Amino acid sequence: MIRVLIVDDHAIVRQGLRRILEEARGVMVGGEAANGVEALRMIRTDKWDIVLLDISMPERNGIDTLKQIMDGNKETKVLILSMYPEDQYAVRLMKAGASGYLTKETAPEQLVEAIRRVVAGKKYISATLSELLLQECGSASGRPPHEILSDREYQVLRLIGSGKTVSEVAEMLSLSVKTVSTYRAHILEKIRLKNNAELTYYVMQNGLREQCSLKDQVVG
């Protein structure tokens, strides 16, 4: 029996996933977590065959949660299930240790197939993600400048470029305003931008704008 931990901050999403998985032969939902902090506590105290992890969550987002899971046990199988398309986060998360990446538009049977594949020790890679990974392995020429940013810088870029103030970003990422300002300075230098107006334009032109509000506490 494949034991799954669902990690998503929306109760209705968790309920929907539970119904899908409980109808699949040999799969059971052993637990649910509403954020990264809860997930890490449950992973430390219990054994899971696979963790189904969202990116956008309060307390601790999926990117940071994945990194901590991998730091604690690289053998843990993590399948990302996110509202973001593959070109925004998939390559970064696969490089960070995820075993697969699916969007929330994925058909139920595809989700079950992905879970079985990952638990069997394989990677689940869609055709889109496969192309992105091939591009990543190829020449760096022609790649957009934001690809050179660290994961945290990338998060800050998207949030500031989506209209969040430095103070709001600091609150959402649980960082100091000074630290966020430092990240912003690094971003401007690396991408060769001059100010927030140019940064915002860059984010819009590259389709990196966040689709969330501050109350959602969404990061990455």
DRENPA-3360 file (N, C-alpha, C; in nm, 2 decimals, always signed):
BEGIN
1 = MIRVLIVD = +0.08/-0.12/+0.00/+0.00/+0.00/+0.00/+0.09/+0.13/+0.00 ~ +0.07/+0.22/-0.09/+0.14/+0.34/-0.10/+0.08/+0.44/-0.01 ~ +0.16/+0.49/+0.09/+0.11/+0.58/+0.19/+0.15/+0.73/+0.15 ~ +0.05/+0.81/+0.13/+0.07/+0.95/+0.08/+0.04/+1.05/+0.19 ~ +0.13/+1.15/+0.19/+0.11/+1.27/+0.27/+0.08/+1.39/+0.18 ~ -0.04/+1.45/+0.19/-0.08/+1.56/+0.11/-0.05/+1.69/+0.18 ~ +0.02/+1.78/+0.11/+0.06/+1.91/+0.17/+0.01/+2.02/+0.08 ~ -0.10/+2.08/+0.13/-0.16/+2.19/+0.05/-0.24/+2.28/+0.15;
9 = DHAIVRQG = -0.23/+2.41/+0.13/-0.30/+2.50/+0.23/-0.45/+2.52/+0.21 ~ -0.50/+2.46/+0.10/-0.65/+2.47/+0.07/-0.72/+2.34/+0.11 ~ -0.81/+2.35/+0.20/-0.88/+2.23/+0.25/-0.96/+2.16/+0.14 ~ -1.02/+2.24/+0.05/-1.10/+2.18/-0.06/-1.01/+2.11/-0.15 ~ -0.88/+2.15/-0.17/-0.79/+2.08/-0.26/-0.75/+1.95/-0.20 ~ -0.72/+1.96/-0.07/-0.68/+1.83/+0.00/-0.79/+1.73/+0.00 ~ -0.92/+1.77/+0.02/-1.03/+1.68/+0.01/-1.05/+1.62/-0.13 ~ -1.03/+1.70/-0.23/-1.04/+1.65/-0.37/-0.93/+1.55/-0.40;
17 = LRRILEEA = -0.81/+1.58/-0.35/-0.70/+1.49/-0.38/-0.72/+1.36/-0.30 ~ -0.77/+1.37/-0.18/-0.80/+1.25/-0.10/-0.90/+1.16/-0.17 ~ -1.01/+1.22/-0.22/-1.11/+1.14/-0.29/-1.05/+1.07/-0.41 ~ -0.97/+1.14/-0.49/-0.90/+1.08/-0.61/-0.81/+0.96/-0.57 ~ -0.73/+0.98/-0.47/-0.63/+0.88/-0.43/-0.69/+0.76/-0.36 ~ -0.80/+0.78/-0.29/-0.86/+0.67/-0.22/-0.94/+0.58/-0.31 ~ -0.97/+0.63/-0.43/-1.03/+0.55/-0.53/-0.93/+0.46/-0.61 ~ -0.80/+0.50/-0.59/-0.69/+0.43/-0.67/-0.65/+0.30/-0.59;
25 = RGVMVGGE = -0.64/+0.19/-0.66/-0.60/+0.07/-0.60/-0.45/+0.08/-0.54 ~ -0.44/+0.03/-0.42/-0.31/+0.03/-0.36/-0.25/+0.16/-0.31 ~ -0.34/+0.27/-0.31/-0.29/+0.40/-0.26/-0.38/+0.44/-0.15 ~ -0.32/+0.50/-0.04/-0.40/+0.55/+0.07/-0.34/+0.68/+0.12 ~ -0.43/+0.78/+0.16/-0.38/+0.90/+0.21/-0.36/+0.88/+0.36 ~ -0.24/+0.89/+0.41/-0.21/+0.87/+0.55/-0.22/+0.99/+0.64 ~ -0.22/+1.11/+0.57/-0.22/+1.23/+0.65/-0.23/+1.35/+0.56 ~ -0.26/+1.47/+0.62/-0.26/+1.59/+0.55/-0.19/+1.70/+0.63;
33 = AANGVEAL = -0.13/+1.80/+0.56/-0.07/+1.91/+0.63/-0.11/+2.04/+0.55 ~ -0.14/+2.15/+0.62/-0.18/+2.27/+0.56/-0.07/+2.37/+0.53 ~ +0.05/+2.33/+0.57/+0.17/+2.42/+0.54/+0.30/+2.34/+0.56 ~ +0.41/+2.41/+0.52/+0.54/+2.34/+0.53/+0.58/+2.30/+0.67 ~ +0.55/+2.38/+0.77/+0.58/+2.36/+0.91/+0.52/+2.23/+0.96 ~ +0.39/+2.21/+0.93/+0.32/+2.09/+0.97/+0.37/+1.97/+0.89 ~ +0.40/+1.99/+0.77/+0.45/+1.88/+0.68/+0.59/+1.83/+0.74 ~ +0.68/+1.92/+0.77/+0.81/+1.88/+0.82/+0.80/+1.81/+0.95;
41 = RMIRTDKW = +0.71/+1.85/+1.04/+0.68/+1.78/+1.17/+0.63/+1.64/+1.14 ~ +0.54/+1.62/+1.05/+0.48/+1.49/+1.02/+0.59/+1.40/+0.95 ~ +0.67/+1.46/+0.87/+0.77/+1.38/+0.80/+0.88/+1.33/+0.90 ~ +0.91/+1.41/+1.00/+1.01/+1.37/+1.10/+0.95/+1.26/+1.20 ~ +0.82/+1.26/+1.22/+0.77/+1.17/+1.32/+0.70/+1.04/+1.26 ~ +0.69/+1.04/+1.13/+0.62/+0.92/+1.07/+0.69/+0.89/+0.93 ~ +0.65/+0.77/+0.88/+0.71/+0.73/+0.75/+0.61/+0.74/+0.64 ~ +0.65/+0.80/+0.53/+0.57/+0.82/+0.41/+0.63/+0.76/+0.29;
49 = DIVLLDIS = +0.55/+0.70/+0.20/+0.61/+0.66/+0.07/+0.63/+0.77/-0.02 ~ +0.54/+0.87/-0.01/+0.55/+0.99/-0.10/+0.48/+1.11/-0.04 ~ +0.54/+1.22/-0.06/+0.48/+1.35/-0.02/+0.44/+1.43/-0.14 ~ +0.31/+1.46/-0.14/+0.25/+1.54/-0.25/+0.25/+1.68/-0.20 ~ +0.33/+1.77/-0.26/+0.37/+1.90/-0.21/+0.33/+2.01/-0.30 ~ +0.25/+2.11/-0.24/+0.22/+2.23/-0.31/+0.34/+2.33/-0.30 ~ +0.34/+2.43/-0.38/+0.44/+2.54/-0.37/+0.40/+2.65/-0.28 ~ +0.28/+2.70/-0.31/+0.23/+2.82/-0.25/+0.16/+2.79/-0.12;
57 = MPERNGID = +0.22/+2.82/-0.01/+0.17/+2.79/+0.13/+0.21/+2.89/+0.23 ~ +0.13/+2.91/+0.34/+0.18/+3.00/+0.44/+0.28/+2.93/+0.53 ~ +0.33/+3.00/+0.63/+0.43/+2.95/+0.72/+0.56/+2.91/+0.66 ~ +0.56/+2.82/+0.57/+0.68/+2.78/+0.49/+0.64/+2.73/+0.36 ~ +0.69/+2.79/+0.25/+0.64/+2.76/+0.12/+0.71/+2.63/+0.07 ~ +0.66/+2.58/-0.05/+0.70/+2.45/-0.10/+0.85/+2.44/-0.13 ~ +0.91/+2.55/-0.18/+1.05/+2.55/-0.22/+1.13/+2.52/-0.09 ~ +1.11/+2.60/+0.01/+1.19/+2.59/+0.13/+1.16/+2.46/+0.20;
65 = TLKQIMDG = +1.03/+2.41/+0.20/+1.00/+2.28/+0.26/+1.07/+2.17/+0.19 ~ +1.07/+2.17/+0.05/+1.14/+2.07/-0.02/+1.29/+2.06/+0.02 ~ +1.35/+2.18/+0.03/+1.50/+2.18/+0.06/+1.52/+2.12/+0.20 ~ +1.43/+2.15/+0.29/+1.45/+2.09/+0.43/+1.42/+1.94/+0.43 ~ +1.33/+1.90/+0.35/+1.30/+1.76/+0.34/+1.42/+1.69/+0.29 ~ +1.48/+1.74/+0.18/+1.60/+1.68/+0.12/+1.72/+1.69/+0.22 ~ +1.73/+1.79/+0.29/+1.84/+1.80/+0.39/+1.83/+1.70/+0.50 ~ +1.70/+1.67/+0.54/+1.68/+1.57/+0.64/+1.69/+1.42/+0.59;
73 = NKETKVLI = +1.65/+1.40/+0.47/+1.64/+1.26/+0.42/+1.63/+1.27/+0.26 ~ +1.74/+1.26/+0.19/+1.73/+1.26/+0.05/+1.66/+1.15/-0.02 ~ +1.63/+1.04/+0.06/+1.55/+0.93/+0.01/+1.40/+0.96/+0.00 ~ +1.36/+1.06/+0.07/+1.21/+1.09/+0.07/+1.17/+1.13/-0.07 ~ +1.06/+1.07/-0.12/+1.00/+1.09/-0.25/+0.91/+1.21/-0.24 ~ +0.93/+1.31/-0.32/+0.84/+1.43/-0.32/+0.79/+1.46/-0.46 ~ +0.66/+1.46/-0.48/+0.60/+1.50/-0.61/+0.53/+1.63/-0.59 ~ +0.58/+1.73/-0.67/+0.52/+1.86/-0.67/+0.39/+1.87/-0.74;
81 = LSMYPEDQ = +0.29/+1.93/-0.68/+0.16/+1.95/-0.75/+0.12/+2.10/-0.73 ~ +0.13/+2.18/-0.83/+0.12/+2.32/-0.82/+0.03/+2.39/-0.93 ~ -0.01/+2.51/-0.90/-0.09/+2.58/-0.99/+0.00/+2.65/-1.10 ~ +0.13/+2.65/-1.07/+0.23/+2.72/-1.16/+0.27/+2.63/-1.28 ~ +0.27/+2.68/-1.40/+0.32/+2.59/-1.51/+0.46/+2.56/-1.50 ~ +0.50/+2.45/-1.57/+0.64/+2.40/-1.56/+0.75/+2.50/-1.58 ~ +0.73/+2.59/-1.67/+0.84/+2.68/-1.70/+0.87/+2.78/-1.60 ~ +0.79/+2.79/-1.49/+0.82/+2.88/-1.38/+0.90/+2.83/-1.27;
89 = YAVRLMKA = +0.87/+2.70/-1.23/+0.94/+2.64/-1.11/+0.99/+2.50/-1.13 ~ +0.94/+2.43/-1.23/+0.97/+2.28/-1.24/+1.12/+2.25/-1.24 ~ +1.20/+2.32/-1.32/+1.34/+2.28/-1.33/+1.41/+2.31/-1.20 ~ +1.38/+2.42/-1.13/+1.44/+2.46/-1.00/+1.41/+2.35/-0.90 ~ +1.28/+2.31/-0.90/+1.24/+2.21/-0.79/+1.30/+2.07/-0.82 ~ +1.31/+2.03/-0.95/+1.37/+1.90/-0.98/+1.52/+1.90/-0.94 ~ +1.58/+2.01/-0.97/+1.72/+2.03/-0.93/+1.74/+2.02/-0.77 ~ +1.64/+2.07/-0.70/+1.64/+2.07/-0.56/+1.61/+1.94/-0.49;
97 = GASGYLTK = +1.56/+1.84/-0.58/+1.54/+1.71/-0.52/+1.40/+1.65/-0.54 ~ +1.31/+1.72/-0.60/+1.18/+1.67/-0.63/+1.19/+1.55/-0.73 ~ +1.10/+1.46/-0.72/+1.10/+1.34/-0.81/+1.00/+1.36/-0.93 ~ +0.92/+1.47/-0.93/+0.83/+1.50/-1.03/+0.76/+1.63/-1.01 ~ +0.70/+1.68/-1.12/+0.63/+1.80/-1.11/+0.50/+1.79/-1.20 ~ +0.39/+1.82/-1.14/+0.26/+1.82/-1.20/+0.18/+1.95/-1.18 ~ +0.10/+2.00/-1.27/+0.02/+2.12/-1.24/-0.12/+2.07/-1.19 ~ -0.19/+2.16/-1.13/-0.32/+2.12/-1.07/-0.43/+2.10/-1.18;
105 = ETAPEQLV = -0.39/+2.12/-1.30/-0.48/+2.09/-1.41/-0.47/+1.94/-1.46 ~ -0.38/+1.87/-1.40/-0.35/+1.73/-1.44/-0.47/+1.64/-1.41 ~ -0.49/+1.55/-1.51/-0.60/+1.45/-1.49/-0.58/+1.36/-1.38 ~ -0.68/+1.31/-1.30/-0.66/+1.22/-1.19/-0.58/+1.10/-1.22 ~ -0.60/+1.04/-1.34/-0.53/+0.92/-1.37/-0.38/+0.94/-1.39 ~ -0.35/+1.06/-1.44/-0.21/+1.10/-1.46/-0.14/+1.12/-1.32 ~ -0.21/+1.18/-1.23/-0.16/+1.20/-1.09/-0.13/+1.06/-1.03 ~ -0.22/+0.97/-1.04/-0.20/+0.84/-0.98/-0.08/+0.77/-1.05;
113 = EAIRRVVA = -0.07/+0.78/-1.18/+0.04/+0.72/-1.25/+0.17/+0.78/-1.21 ~ +0.17/+0.91/-1.19/+0.29/+0.98/-1.14/+0.34/+0.93/-1.00 ~ +0.24/+0.91/-0.91/+0.27/+0.87/-0.78/+0.33/+0.73/-0.78 ~ +0.27/+0.64/-0.86/+0.32/+0.50/-0.87/+0.47/+0.50/-0.93 ~ +0.49/+0.59/-1.03/+0.62/+0.59/-1.09/+0.73/+0.64/-0.99 ~ +0.69/+0.75/-0.92/+0.79/+0.80/-0.83/+0.82/+0.71/-0.71 ~ +0.72/+0.64/-0.66/+0.74/+0.54/-0.55/+0.82/+0.43/-0.60 ~ +0.82/+0.40/-0.73/+0.90/+0.29/-0.79/+1.04/+0.33/-0.81;
121 = GKKYISAT = +1.07/+0.46/-0.77/+1.21/+0.50/-0.78/+1.25/+0.57/-0.90 ~ +1.15/+0.61/-0.98/+1.17/+0.68/-1.11/+1.13/+0.82/-1.10 ~ +1.17/+0.90/-1.20/+1.13/+1.04/-1.20/+1.00/+1.05/-1.29 ~ +0.91/+1.15/-1.26/+0.80/+1.17/-1.34/+0.82/+1.30/-1.41 ~ +0.84/+1.30/-1.54/+0.87/+1.42/-1.62/+0.78/+1.43/-1.74 ~ +0.70/+1.54/-1.75/+0.61/+1.56/-1.86/+0.70/+1.60/-1.98 ~ +0.63/+1.60/-2.10/+0.70/+1.64/-2.22/+0.75/+1.78/-2.21 ~ +0.67/+1.87/-2.15/+0.71/+2.01/-2.14/+0.84/+2.02/-2.05;
129 = LSELLLQE = +0.83/+1.95/-1.93/+0.94/+1.95/-1.84/+1.07/+1.89/-1.90 ~ +1.05/+1.78/-1.98/+1.16/+1.72/-2.05/+1.23/+1.82/-2.14 ~ +1.16/+1.89/-2.21/+1.22/+1.99/-2.30/+1.29/+2.10/-2.22 ~ +1.23/+2.14/-2.11/+1.30/+2.24/-2.02/+1.43/+2.19/-1.97 ~ +1.43/+2.06/-1.92/+1.55/+2.01/-1.87/+1.66/+1.99/-1.97 ~ +1.62/+1.96/-2.10/+1.72/+1.95/-2.20/+1.78/+2.09/-2.23 ~ +1.70/+2.19/-2.23/+1.75/+2.33/-2.24/+1.84/+2.36/-2.13 ~ +1.81/+2.32/-2.01/+1.90/+2.35/-1.90/+2.03/+2.28/-1.91;
137 = CGSASGRP = +2.03/+2.16/-1.97/+2.16/+2.09/-1.98/+2.24/+2.14/-2.10 ~ +2.18/+2.21/-2.19/+2.24/+2.26/-2.31/+2.32/+2.39/-2.28 ~ +2.34/+2.47/-2.39/+2.41/+2.59/-2.37/+2.33/+2.69/-2.30 ~ +2.40/+2.78/-2.22/+2.34/+2.88/-2.14/+2.30/+3.00/-2.23 ~ +2.35/+3.01/-2.35/+2.32/+3.12/-2.44/+2.17/+3.12/-2.47 ~ +2.11/+3.23/-2.47/+1.97/+3.24/-2.51/+1.88/+3.22/-2.39 ~ +1.93/+3.18/-2.28/+1.84/+3.16/-2.16/+1.81/+3.30/-2.10 ~ +1.69/+3.31/-2.04/+1.66/+3.44/-1.98/+1.74/+3.47/-1.86;
145 = PHEILSDR = +1.77/+3.60/-1.84/+1.86/+3.64/-1.73/+1.82/+3.59/-1.59 ~ +1.69/+3.58/-1.57/+1.64/+3.53/-1.43/+1.68/+3.39/-1.40 ~ +1.72/+3.31/-1.50/+1.76/+3.18/-1.47/+1.89/+3.17/-1.39 ~ +1.97/+3.28/-1.38/+2.09/+3.28/-1.30/+2.07/+3.31/-1.16 ~ +1.95/+3.35/-1.12/+1.92/+3.39/-0.99/+1.91/+3.27/-0.90 ~ +1.94/+3.29/-0.77/+1.92/+3.18/-0.67/+1.77/+3.17/-0.65 ~ +1.72/+3.06/-0.59/+1.58/+3.04/-0.56/+1.52/+3.15/-0.48 ~ +1.59/+3.20/-0.38/+1.53/+3.31/-0.30/+1.53/+3.44/-0.38;
153 = EYQVLRLI = +1.63/+3.46/-0.46/+1.63/+3.58/-0.54/+1.51/+3.58/-0.64 ~ +1.49/+3.46/-0.69/+1.38/+3.44/-0.79/+1.24/+3.47/-0.72 ~ +1.23/+3.42/-0.60/+1.10/+3.45/-0.53/+1.08/+3.60/-0.51 ~ +1.19/+3.66/-0.47/+1.18/+3.81/-0.44/+1.15/+3.88/-0.57 ~ +1.22/+3.84/-0.68/+1.19/+3.90/-0.81/+1.04/+3.90/-0.84 ~ +0.99/+3.78/-0.83/+0.85/+3.77/-0.87/+0.75/+3.85/-0.78 ~ +0.78/+3.85/-0.66/+0.69/+3.92/-0.56/+0.70/+4.07/-0.58 ~ +0.82/+4.13/-0.59/+0.84/+4.27/-0.61/+0.78/+4.31/-0.75;
161 = GSGKTVSE = +0.81/+4.23/-0.85/+0.76/+4.25/-0.98/+0.61/+4.24/-0.99 ~ +0.54/+4.18/-0.89/+0.40/+4.17/-0.89/+0.33/+4.27/-0.81 ~ +0.41/+4.37/-0.77/+0.36/+4.49/-0.69/+0.37/+4.49/-0.54 ~ +0.44/+4.38/-0.49/+0.46/+4.38/-0.34/+0.57/+4.48/-0.30 ~ +0.55/+4.54/-0.19/+0.65/+4.62/-0.13/+0.76/+4.54/-0.07 ~ +0.88/+4.60/-0.04/+0.98/+4.53/+0.03/+0.93/+4.48/+0.17 ~ +0.85/+4.56/+0.24/+0.80/+4.52/+0.37/+0.71/+4.40/+0.35 ~ +0.62/+4.40/+0.25/+0.53/+4.29/+0.23/+0.60/+4.16/+0.20;
169 = VAEMLSLS = +0.70/+4.17/+0.11/+0.78/+4.05/+0.08/+0.86/+4.00/+0.20 ~ +0.91/+4.09/+0.28/+0.98/+4.05/+0.41/+0.88/+3.97/+0.50 ~ +0.76/+4.01/+0.51/+0.66/+3.94/+0.59/+0.62/+3.81/+0.53 ~ +0.61/+3.80/+0.40/+0.57/+3.68/+0.33/+0.67/+3.57/+0.34 ~ +0.80/+3.62/+0.33/+0.91/+3.52/+0.33/+0.98/+3.50/+0.47 ~ +0.92/+3.57/+0.57/+0.97/+3.56/+0.71/+1.12/+3.61/+0.71 ~ +1.15/+3.72/+0.64/+1.28/+3.77/+0.64/+1.28/+3.92/+0.69 ~ +1.39/+3.97/+0.72/+1.40/+4.11/+0.76/+1.39/+4.20/+0.63;
177 = VKTVSTYR = +1.35/+4.33/+0.65/+1.34/+4.42/+0.54/+1.48/+4.44/+0.48 ~ +1.58/+4.45/+0.56/+1.71/+4.47/+0.52/+1.76/+4.35/+0.43 ~ +1.73/+4.23/+0.47/+1.76/+4.11/+0.39/+1.70/+4.12/+0.25 ~ +1.57/+4.15/+0.25/+1.50/+4.16/+0.12/+1.55/+4.27/+0.03 ~ +1.59/+4.38/+0.09/+1.65/+4.49/+0.02/+1.78/+4.44/-0.04 ~ +1.86/+4.36/+0.03/+1.98/+4.31/-0.02/+1.96/+4.22/-0.14 ~ +1.86/+4.13/-0.13/+1.82/+4.04/-0.24/+1.78/+4.12/-0.36 ~ +1.71/+4.23/-0.34/+1.66/+4.32/-0.45/+1.78/+4.38/-0.52;
185 = AHILEKIR = +1.88/+4.42/-0.44/+2.00/+4.48/-0.50/+2.07/+4.38/-0.59 ~ +2.08/+4.26/-0.54/+2.15/+4.15/-0.61/+2.08/+4.12/-0.74 ~ +1.95/+4.12/-0.74/+1.86/+4.09/-0.85/+1.89/+4.20/-0.96 ~ +1.88/+4.33/-0.92/+1.90/+4.44/-1.01/+2.04/+4.43/-1.08 ~ +2.14/+4.39/-1.00/+2.27/+4.38/-1.05/+2.29/+4.27/-1.15 ~ +2.23/+4.15/-1.11/+2.25/+4.03/-1.20/+2.17/+4.04/-1.33 ~ +2.05/+4.10/-1.32/+1.97/+4.11/-1.44/+2.00/+4.24/-1.52 ~ +2.08/+4.33/-1.46/+2.11/+4.46/-1.52/+1.99/+4.55/-1.53;
193 = LKNNAELT = +1.92/+4.56/-1.42/+1.81/+4.65/-1.42/+1.84/+4.77/-1.33 ~ +1.77/+4.88/-1.34/+1.80/+5.00/-1.27/+1.71/+5.02/-1.15 ~ +1.58/+4.99/-1.16/+1.49/+5.02/-1.05/+1.37/+4.93/-1.05 ~ +1.27/+4.95/-0.96/+1.16/+4.86/-0.95/+1.07/+4.87/-1.07 ~ +1.07/+4.98/-1.14/+0.98/+5.00/-1.26/+1.03/+4.90/-1.37 ~ +1.17/+4.90/-1.39/+1.22/+4.81/-1.49/+1.21/+4.66/-1.44 ~ +1.22/+4.64/-1.31/+1.20/+4.50/-1.26/+1.06/+4.45/-1.29 ~ +0.96/+4.54/-1.26/+0.82/+4.51/-1.28/+0.79/+4.48/-1.43;
201 = YYVMQNGL = +0.85/+4.56/-1.52/+0.83/+4.54/-1.66/+0.90/+4.40/-1.70 ~ +1.01/+4.37/-1.65/+1.08/+4.25/-1.68/+0.99/+4.13/-1.64 ~ +0.94/+4.13/-1.52/+0.85/+4.03/-1.47/+0.73/+4.01/-1.56 ~ +0.67/+4.12/-1.60/+0.55/+4.11/-1.69/+0.59/+4.05/-1.82 ~ +0.70/+4.10/-1.88/+0.74/+4.05/-2.01/+0.77/+3.90/-2.02 ~ +0.82/+3.85/-1.90/+0.86/+3.71/-1.90/+0.76/+3.62/-1.83 ~ +0.64/+3.67/-1.81/+0.53/+3.59/-1.76/+0.55/+3.54/-1.62 ~ +0.62/+3.62/-1.53/+0.66/+3.57/-1.40/+0.57/+3.63/-1.29;
209 = REQCSLKD = +0.47/+3.70/-1.33/+0.38/+3.77/-1.23/+0.31/+3.67/-1.14 ~ +0.31/+3.70/-1.01/+0.24/+3.61/-0.91/+0.09/+3.63/-0.93 ~ +0.01/+3.53/-0.91/-0.13/+3.54/-0.92/-0.20/+3.54/-0.78 ~ -0.13/+3.58/-0.68/-0.18/+3.57/-0.54/-0.19/+3.71/-0.48 ~ -0.25/+3.71/-0.36/-0.25/+3.83/-0.28/-0.17/+3.81/-0.15 ~ -0.15/+3.91/-0.08/-0.07/+3.91/+0.04/-0.13/+3.82/+0.15 ~ -0.27/+3.82/+0.15/-0.34/+3.74/+0.25/-0.31/+3.59/+0.23 ~ -0.28/+3.55/+0.11/-0.26/+3.41/+0.08/-0.12/+3.37/+0.13;
217 = QVVG = -0.03/+3.46/+0.17/+0.10/+3.43/+0.21/+0.17/+3.34/+0.11 ~ +0.16/+3.37/-0.02/+0.21/+3.29/-0.12/+0.35/+3.33/-0.15 ~ +0.44/+3.24/-0.16/+0.58/+3.26/-0.20/+0.62/+3.15/-0.29 ~ +0.66/+3.18/-0.41/+0.71/+3.09/-0.50/+0.61/+2.98/-0.53;
% end
